[in-house]
Amino acid sequence: MRSGTRAAAVVVALVLVSATLMGCGSSSTDTGTGGTEAVPVPGTGTGVVGDGAALVESKCTACHNLERVDAATKDLVGWQTTITRMVQQNGAVITPEEQSAIALYLSNR
């Protein structure tokens, strides 16, 4: 793996681990209604994981149909790797924050 690719993968992994750990904390406003609430993604301002579906539709469908994306089953690392490859090798225009939100959304659906 090239050092630039490895560095990008490490940055994405760190952001995603941070997001996962933040989601594990308890909240005094937790109503116990299930996983329907959006989880904030670090470094995205107002962005939330709930935006992952919209990002998949706007970013991924530039090259793929939704059926192809829906048929793919990968864990978080698998999606991180795939999204990083799409950006680096195929020129997909996706910010690191959007990459994190998409990977979290796709790995948790």
C-alpha positions in Angstrom: 0.0 0.0 0.0 1.4 3.4 -0.9 2.1 5.8 2.0 -0.5 8.3 0.8 -3.1 5.6 0.6 -2.2 4.2 4.0 -2.2 7.7 5.5 -5.7 8.4 4.0 -7.0 5.0 5.3 -5.6 5.8 8.8 -7.3 9.2 8.9 -10.6 7.7 7.8 -10.3 4.9 10.3 -9.6 7.4 13.1 -12.6 9.5 12.3 -14.8 6.4 12.1 -13.5 5.0 15.4 -14.2 8.4 17.0 -17.7 8.4 15.7 -18.3 4.9 16.9 -17.0 5.6 20.3 -19.1 8.7 20.6 -22.2 6.7 19.7 -21.4 4.2 22.5 -21.8 6.8 25.3 -25.1 7.0 27.2 -27.2 10.1 26.8 -29.6 11.5 29.4 -32.0 12.2 26.5 -32.1 8.6 25.4 -35.7 7.6 25.1 -35.0 4.0 24.4 -37.0 4.1 21.1 -34.4 2.2 19.1 -31.8 3.2 16.6 -33.8 5.8 14.7 -31.9 8.8 15.9 -29.1 10.3 13.9 -25.6 10.1 15.4 -23.3 13.2 15.0 -20.2 12.6 12.9 -17.1 14.3 14.3 -15.7 17.1 12.2 -18.9 17.6 10.1 -20.5 20.4 11.9 -24.2 19.6 11.6 -23.7 16.5 9.5 -25.2 13.3 10.9 -25.0 9.6 10.0 -28.6 9.9 9.0 -27.3 11.9 6.0 -25.5 8.7 4.8 -28.5 7.6 2.8 -28.7 10.9 1.0 -25.0 10.9 0.4 -25.1 7.4 -1.1 -27.9 8.6 -3.5 -26.0 11.8 -4.4 -22.4 10.6 -4.5 -22.4 6.8 -5.2 -25.1 6.9 -7.9 -22.9 9.2 -10.0 -21.3 5.9 -11.1 -23.4 3.1 -9.6 -27.1 2.2 -9.5 -28.6 1.8 -6.0 -29.2 -1.9 -6.5 -25.5 -2.5 -6.8 -24.7 -0.5 -3.7 -27.6 -2.2 -1.8 -26.4 -5.7 -2.8 -22.9 -5.1 -1.4 -22.4 -6.4 2.1 -19.2 -5.1 3.8 -18.2 -4.2 7.3 -17.0 -0.8 8.2 -13.4 -1.4 7.2 -14.5 -2.9 3.9 -16.6 0.2 3.1 -13.8 2.5 4.1 -11.4 0.7 1.7 -14.0 0.8 -1.1 -14.8 4.5 -0.7 -11.1 5.4 -0.4 -10.4 3.5 -3.7 -13.3 5.3 -5.4 -11.9 8.6 -4.4 -8.2 7.9 -5.2 -8.5 5.7 -8.3 -11.8 6.8 -9.8 -11.8 10.5 -8.9 -15.0 10.4 -6.8 -15.5 13.8 -5.2 -16.3 12.9 -1.6 -15.0 14.8 1.4 -13.4 12.9 4.3 -16.5 13.7 6.4 -18.8 12.4 3.7 -16.7 9.3 3.4 -17.1 8.6 7.1 -20.9 9.2 7.0 -21.3 6.9 4.0 -19.1 4.1 5.4 -21.0 4.3 8.8 -24.4 4.2 7.0 -23.6 1.4 4.7 -22.0 -0.8 7.4 -24.9 -0.4 9.7 -27.8 -0.9 7.4 
